[in-house]
Amino acid sequence: MAKPGKIPAKAVDVADSYAVRLMQHLVVPTFVIDPKRRVVIWNRACERLTGVAASEVIGTGKHWQAFYETKRPCLADLVALDRPEQLPEFYSEYAARGHNGLGFSAENWCVMPKLGSQLYLAIDAGPIHDEAGNLIAVVETLRDLTDQKRAETALKELATKDGLTGLANRRAFDQMLMSEWERAQRTQKPMALLFVDVDHFKLFNDRHGHQSGDECLRAVATVVSGHAVRPLDLASRYGGEEFALILPETDCDAACAIADEIRTAVMALRIAHGASGAGDHVTLSVGVASHIPGDADGSPDRLLGAADQALYAAKRLGRNRVICTERLLAEFAGLGREIALVPGRTARKSA
């Protein structure tokens, strides 16, 4: 006869069997690992979500193969190992719900090898302890948020992309410029900015019409974006017929070389212009600035102003050229000209 206050062993076994059956039939994809991180439960919803049958993983530590192509811990593994410090290494979004007892939450893109397509999963993993506080299992549950994440990404792209060219818009440019400026302050590496302007664009529109003008801008945008090749490079439509290119960790010489590649590539397109006062084909003027931000440089206004002034000078010197702020004096001295460089977009646009 069982002692008062103690649940009979048979009742515990029955309760355990019910718990296992309940977990097997949950509509929420769920799996359970033991303290040695071997799978003990892989429910039917988890089979449907991953395409991996329970028979393939039960009794093994191969549950990671359902989600990733190369071996790495799942969230349940980090709970079993009690390693919250590793969450940022493996997950872009995560939270530790208390130390040693309440588990972790995370979100992540998973490659899902058996399905052949990526899923964005919200993941919760929590420990189960016995009466003595010993870990006996970790339960991981999964939610498929792929549709919501893609919709969210699409909305963000709409908010940060220019509708005509598909490049980043002014809002995205401003955000990236500040972010990269602050990073350049920390790393003390040069940051370059290019302002790219289509020469005589108003005359082009007047002669060829706005539809051709839009086609011209899209063609130039394709060339500019083709030179934003590194992950942190950003090509954007700054406004009207003007584009901007942010180039982190780039000095003046390298930035000028890229600027001239862009100018030459647009000339090679041979987009007919022919308006009075313009050449036969569409050309570009490019202003270049590069700077290593100091502690006193609180904002990127100095870089913006320098690139703006360089573009203004390129226009005044005859267009279809690249001018870098570091070479302004040499350019003017070489041409024997004395030009008052007027800062600000209004003065430069009127040229």
Secondary structure by P-SEA (a helix, b strand, c coil): ccccccccaaaaaaaaaaaaaaaaaccccbbbbccccccccccaaaaaacccccccccccccccccccccccccaaaaaaaccccccccccccccccccccccccbbbbbcccccccccccbbbbbbbbcccccccbbbbbbbbaaaaaaaaaaaaaaaccccccccccaaaaaaaaaaaaaaaaaacbbbbbbbbbbcaaaaaaaaccaaaaaaaaaaaaaaaaaacccccbbbbcccccbbbbbbccccaaaaaaaaaaaaaaaaaacccccccccccbbbbbbbbbbbbcccccccaaaaaaaaaaaaaaaaaacccccccccaaaaaaaaacccccccccaaaaaac
